[in-house]
Amino acid sequence: MFMKKNKKEENNKGRLTLKLISFLAMLFTSNHALTQSLSLNPAPTLKQVLTAAMKISDINDNKEETKNKSSSWLSSSPTLGVSYLKSDLQQGTDETEVNVSLPIKSWFQSETDEKLYLSSQTTQTLLIENKRLMLSGFIRAKLWQIKLSEHENEIINQKLKFLTELEKQYKQLFQSASISKYPLLLIKQEKLDSQMEQLSVEQTIAKLHHQYKLLTGFTALPKGIDEQFLETDVSLGQMLINHPQIRKLDQSWFEQTQQLKLASNKSQPWNLSFNAKNLNNNVINETQIGIAAEVPLTMFDIKSQAINSGWLVAKGSYELARANRLVSLRDTYVSLWANQQVLLKKNDLLIKAKLISTQIITETKLVIEANQINQDTAIRRMLTAFNTKSKLTTNKLLLLKNSALLNQAVGISL
């Protein structure tokens, strides 16, 4: 009986050991799978975020259109002419004629068409470049809205911790009958206001994250979104001339000038005709085959008033649009640059203000304990000092955001 009992206990222990090994194996496998999934989904870079946004925006829908090239020698479709003339005389001659006419491009039209073909590829590249810049602007704006909102939420959390510590200090003073209950109620009210403010900020953050996901397809934010605006020796005017929006306007005008040239008499096609005629009567049955060419004399530069008017209107519209765009880009840049200088100066002042605010909080706590100050004034003074301390970090973030906006203003994509 004793031996049987030991065997039974050994069997139970063996089963428990197997179950434990199985559980540990399952735990290790799940942890390994979790680690592997996290490593497969790291935080994206800014370039990856932009690439994803480009795919979502269907930028490559019209890529195939640039592959279709026009005929290298035909100006338009060939024409086929067939005619049959039957004589009303008994001895008359019936005529049957077949004519194939080929409108051949002039040298001027062929050259212009080739320029337009190459230009269309450049236009497609500029379209993609402008789309990248536009989406870069959206992504920059959204990421900085998220970062500043999350920073605001962090400040509120720090404020709540500060108020909690302050509340403990005033509770002790109140319990020792050193002060009235009013300061304690004031702190609690401040905490409630901060908590309600936090609810609003958290709602904003959730909304911004949702918009970011719709824009990029990512839920994870990039590791770093800080950008430095690098000053160069290139003048502002030169930077703006190289801006994608200006280059796209210039490219559109170039294509328009080429299309206007195609309306001139120099682009009229040459007509090459192949003719076959059959003459048939009671005496003969004759077939005639021949070729004919019609070449326009383009040495006479004939311009219509309609073409001249169209040219002037198009040129005026282009120059006005270009001037407006340059002024708008310049004003944006100048405004951001001025803001950058103010933020830099403000940063130096806030560093000093932070040191003073830290000292104010420390000294105010001491005079509170000594009951040498009005409690309402003391609390307000410490909250003001706390807010001043947090402004330094906020200002640094605004500097980085402004740098990103400066890059956007001069046409630099992510």
C-alpha positions in Angstrom: 0.0 0.0 0.0 2.8 2.4 0.9 4.6 1.7 -2.4 1.4 2.2 -4.4 0.9 5.6 -2.7 4.4 6.7 -3.5 4.0 5.8 -7.1 0.7 7.7 -7.2 2.4 10.8 -5.7 5.3 10.5 -8.2 2.8 10.4 -11.1 1.0 13.5 -9.8 4.3 15.3 -9.5 5.3 14.3 -13.0 2.0 15.7 -14.4 2.5 18.9 -12.5 6.1 19.2 -13.8 4.9 18.7 -17.4 2.1 21.3 -16.9 4.6 23.8 -15.5 7.0 23.2 -18.4 4.2 23.6 -20.9 3.1 26.9 -19.2 6.6 28.3 -19.2 7.1 27.3 -22.8 3.8 29.0 -23.7 4.8 32.1 -21.7 8.2 32.3 -23.4 6.6 31.9 -26.8 4.0 34.6 -26.2 6.7 36.9 -24.8 8.9 36.2 -27.8 6.1 36.8 -30.2 5.2 40.1 -28.4 8.9 41.2 -28.6 9.1 40.3 -32.2 5.9 42.2 -33.1 7.2 45.3 -31.3 10.5 45.1 -33.2 8.6 44.7 -36.5 6.6 47.8 -35.8 9.1 50.5 -34.7 8.3 54.2 -34.7 8.5 55.5 -38.3 10.8 58.2 -39.5 9.4 61.4 -41.0 10.3 60.2 -44.5 8.4 57.0 -43.9 5.4 59.0 -42.7 5.5 61.2 -45.8 5.8 58.1 -48.1 2.8 56.5 -46.5 0.8 59.8 -46.9 1.8 59.9 -50.5 0.4 56.4 -51.1 -2.8 57.2 -49.3 -3.3 60.4 -51.5 -3.1 58.3 -54.7 -0.3 60.4 -56.1 0.6 57.9 -58.8 -2.9 57.6 -60.4 -1.9 59.4 -63.6 1.6 58.1 -64.0 0.7 56.1 -67.2 -0.4 59.2 -69.0 3.2 60.5 -69.4 4.2 57.3 -71.3 1.8 58.0 -74.2 3.8 59.9 -76.8 2.2 61.5 -79.9 3.1 60.4 -83.4 6.6 61.5 -84.4 5.6 62.4 -88.0 1.8 62.5 -88.4 0.1 65.8 -87.5 -3.4 64.2 -87.4 -5.2 61.1 -88.7 -4.7 60.2 -92.4 -7.8 60.7 -94.5 -9.2 58.4 -97.2 -11.2 59.9 -100.1 -13.2 57.8 -102.6 -15.2 59.2 -105.5 -17.1 57.7 -108.5 -18.3 59.8 -111.4 -20.6 58.1 -113.9 -21.1 59.8 -117.3 -24.6 60.4 -118.6 -23.4 59.9 -122.2 -23.5 56.6 -123.9 -19.9 57.1 -125.1 -18.9 59.0 -122.0 -16.1 58.2 -119.5 -16.7 56.9 -116.0 -14.2 58.0 -113.4 -13.2 56.3 -110.1 -10.7 57.9 -107.8 -9.2 56.9 -104.5 -7.1 59.4 -102.5 -5.1 58.8 -99.3 -3.9 62.1 -97.7 -1.2 62.1 -95.0 -0.9 65.3 -92.9 2.8 65.3 -92.0 4.2 67.5 -89.2 6.4 70.4 -90.2 9.9 70.6 -88.7 8.6 73.3 -86.3 5.7 71.3 -85.1 7.8 68.2 -84.6 10.3 70.2 -82.5 7.5 71.8 -80.5 5.8 68.5 -79.8 9.1 67.0 -78.6 9.5 69.9 -76.2 6.0 69.4 -74.9 6.6 65.7 -74.4 9.7 66.3 -72.3 7.9 69.2 -70.6 5.0 66.9 -69.6 7.5 64.6 -67.8 9.0 67.6 -65.9 5.5 68.7 -65.1 4.7 65.3 -63.6 7.8 65.5 -61.5 6.9 69.0 -60.3 3.4 67.8 -59.5 4.8 65.1 -57.3 7.2 67.5 -55.7 4.4 70.0 -54.9 2.2 67.2 -53.5 5.1 66.1 -51.3 5.5 69.7 -50.0 1.8 70.1 -49.5 1.6 66.8 -47.5 4.7 67.8 -45.6 2.9 70.9 -44.5 -0.1 68.9 -43.3 2.1 66.4 -41.5 4.2 69.1 -39.8 1.2 70.9 -38.7 -0.5 67.8 -37.3 2.6 66.5 -35.5 3.4 69.8 -33.8 -0.3 70.2 -32.8 0.0 66.8 -31.1 3.4 67.5 -29.5 2.3 70.9 -28.1 -1.0 69.4 -26.8 0.8 66.5 -25.2 3.3 69.0 -23.7 0.3 71.0 -22.4 -1.1 67.8 -20.8 2.3 67.1 -19.2 2.3 70.7 -17.7 -1.2 70.1 -16.3 0.0 66.8 -14.7 3.0 68.6 -13.1 0.7 71.3 -11.9 -1.6 68.8 -10.3 1.3 67.1 -8.6 2.5 70.6 -7.4 -1.0 71.4 -6.1 -1.2 68.0 -4.4 2.0 68.7 -2.5 0.8 72.2 -1.7 -2.5 70.7 -0.5 -0.7 68.4 1.9 1.3 71.3 3.3 -1.9 73.4 3.9 -3.7 70.4 5.4 -1.0 70.2 8.1 -1.2 73.9 8.7 -5.0 73.8 8.9 -5.0 70.8 11.3 -2.5 72.7 13.5 -5.0 75.6 13.5 -2.4 77.9 12.0 -4.6 79.0 9.1 -8.2 79.0 8.0 -9.8 76.6 5.6 -10.0 79.1 2.8 -6.6 78.5 1.3 -7.3 74.8 1.3 -10.5 75.3 -0.6 -8.7 77.6 -3.0 -6.2 74.8 -3.8 -8.9 72.2 -4.3 -10.8 74.6 -6.6 -7.6 75.1 -8.6 -7.1 71.3 -8.8 -10.7 70.8 -10.1 -10.2 73.5 -12.8 -6.9 71.9 -13.9 -8.6 68.4 -14.1 -11.4 69.9 -16.3 -8.8 71.6 -18.4 -7.0 68.2 -18.7 -10.2 66.5 -20.0 -10.4 69.0 -22.8 -6.7 68.7 -23.7 -7.0 64.8 -23.7 -10.0 65.0 -26.0 -8.0 67.3 -28.4 -5.0 64.9 -28.3 -7.3 61.9 -29.2 -8.9 63.9 -32.1 -5.4 64.9 -33.4 -4.1 61.3 -33.2 -7.2 60.1 -35.2 -6.6 62.8 -37.9 -2.9 61.8 -38.0 -3.8 58.2 -38.6 -6.2 59.2 -41.4 -3.5 61.3 -43.0 -0.6 58.9 -42.8 -2.0 55.5 -41.9 0.3 55.3 -38.9 -0.8 55.2 -35.3 2.8 55.5 -34.0 4.4 58.9 -34.0 7.9 59.5 -35.4 10.8 59.2 -33.0 11.9 62.8 -33.6 10.1 65.6 -35.4 12.6 68.3 -34.5 14.0 70.2 -37.6 16.7 72.7 -37.8 16.5 75.6 -40.3 19.9 75.9 -41.9 20.8 79.3 -43.0 22.7 79.5 -46.3 24.4 82.2 -48.4 21.6 82.0 -50.9 19.4 85.1 -51.0 15.8 85.0 -50.1 14.8 85.9 -53.7 16.9 83.0 -55.0 15.4 80.6 -52.5 11.9 81.6 -53.5 12.6 81.3 -57.2 13.6 77.7 -56.6 10.4 77.0 -54.6 8.4 74.1 -56.1 5.2 76.3 -56.4 7.1 79.0 -58.4 8.8 76.3 -60.6 5.5 74.7 -61.3 4.0 78.1 -62.4 7.1 78.7 -64.6 6.7 75.2 -66.1 3.0 75.7 -66.8 3.8 79.0 -68.6 6.4 77.2 -70.7 3.9 74.6 -71.8 1.3 77.3 -72.5 3.8 79.2 -74.7 4.6 76.0 -76.7 0.8 75.4 -77.2 0.4 78.9 -78.4 3.2 78.4 -80.9 1.3 75.4 -82.3 -1.4 77.8 -83.3 0.9 79.8 -85.6 1.2 79.3 -89.3 4.7 77.8 -88.8 3.1 74.6 -87.4 0.8 74.0 -90.3 1.3 70.4 -91.6 2.5 69.3 -95.0 0.0 67.3 -96.9 1.2 64.3 -98.9 -1.4 62.6 -101.0 -1.4 59.3 -102.9 -3.9 59.2 -105.7 -5.3 56.5 -107.9 -7.7 57.2 -110.7 -9.5 54.9 -113.2 -10.9 56.2 -116.5 -13.3 53.8 -118.2 -15.3 54.0 -121.5 -16.0 51.9 -124.5 -12.5 52.7 -126.0 -10.1 52.8 -123.0 -9.8 51.5 -119.5 -7.0 53.6 -118.0 -5.6 53.7 -114.5 -3.5 56.7 -113.3 -1.4 56.6 -110.2 0.3 59.7 -108.7 1.5 61.6 -105.7 0.9 65.2 -104.7 2.5 67.4 -102.0 1.2 70.6 -100.5 3.8 72.6 -98.5 2.8 75.8 -96.7 5.1 78.8 -97.2 5.9 79.6 -93.6 8.5 82.2 -94.4 5.6 84.6 -94.4 5.0 85.1 -90.6 1.3 85.7 -90.6 -0.1 86.4 -87.1 -3.8 86.7 -86.4 -5.1 89.2 -83.8 -6.9 86.3 -82.0 -3.5 84.6 -81.4 -1.9 87.9 -80.3 -4.7 88.6 -77.9 -4.6 85.1 -76.4 -0.8 85.4 -75.9 -1.1 88.8 -74.1 -3.9 87.5 -71.8 -2.0 84.3 -70.9 1.2 86.2 -70.3 -0.5 88.7 -68.1 -2.3 86.0 -66.1 1.0 84.1 -65.6 2.9 87.2 -64.4 0.2 88.3 -62.0 -0.1 84.8 -60.5 3.7 84.5 -60.2 4.0 87.9 -58.5 1.2 87.1 -56.1 2.8 83.8 -55.2 6.2 85.3 -54.6 4.8 88.1 -52.4 2.8 85.5 -50.4 5.8 83.2 -49.9 8.1 86.2 -49.0 5.7 87.6 -46.5 5.3 84.1 -44.9 9.0 83.7 -44.6 9.7 87.2 -43.3 7.0 86.7 -40.6 8.3 83.4 -39.5 11.9 84.7 -39.5 10.9 87.6 -37.3 9.0 85.3 -35.0 12.1 83.1 -34.8 14.2 86.0 -33.6 11.6 87.0 -30.9 11.4 83.4 -29.7 15.3 83.2 -29.4 15.4 86.4 -27.3 12.4 85.2 -25.3 14.2 82.0 -24.6 17.1 83.8 -22.9 14.7 85.8 -20.8 12.7 82.7 -19.8 15.9 81.0 -18.6 16.4 83.8 -16.1 12.7 83.9 -15.2 12.8 80.1 -14.5 15.6 80.6 -11.9 13.8 83.4 -10.3 10.5 81.5 -10.2 12.2 78.5 -8.5 13.5 80.8 -5.8 10.0 82.5 -5.5 8.4 79.1 -4.9 11.0 78.1 -2.3 10.8 81.4 -0.4 7.0 81.5 -0.5 6.8 78.1 1.1 9.1 79.3 3.9 7.0 82.4 4.6 3.8 80.3 4.5 5.1 78.1 7.2 6.1 81.1 9.2 2.6 82.5 8.5 4.1 85.8 7.3 2.1 86.2 4.2 -1.6 86.4 3.1 -2.4 82.8 2.1 -4.4 83.7 -1.0 -1.5 85.9 -2.2 1.0 83.1 -1.5 -0.9 80.5 -3.5 -1.4 82.9 -6.5 2.2 83.8 -6.4 3.4 80.2 -6.4 1.0 79.3 -9.3 2.3 82.2 -11.3 5.8 81.2 -10.6 5.0 77.6 -11.6 3.5 78.7 -14.9 6.5 80.9 -15.6 8.8 77.8 -15.2 6.8 75.8 -17.7 6.9 78.6 -20.3 10.6 77.9 -21.0 10.0 74.3 -22.3 7.0 75.5 -24.3 9.1 78.3 -25.9 11.8 75.7 -26.9 9.1 73.6 -28.6 7.7 76.7 -30.4 11.3 77.5 -31.6 11.5 74.0 -33.1 8.0 74.3 -34.6 9.0 77.6 -36.2 12.1 76.0 -37.7 9.9 73.4 -39.3 7.6 76.1 -40.7 10.6 78.0 -42.1 11.6 74.8 -44.0 8.1 74.6 -45.3 8.1 78.2 -46.3 11.2 77.9 -48.5 9.9 74.7 -50.1 11.8 71.9 -48.2 9.8 68.7 -47.9 10.2 66.2 -45.1 
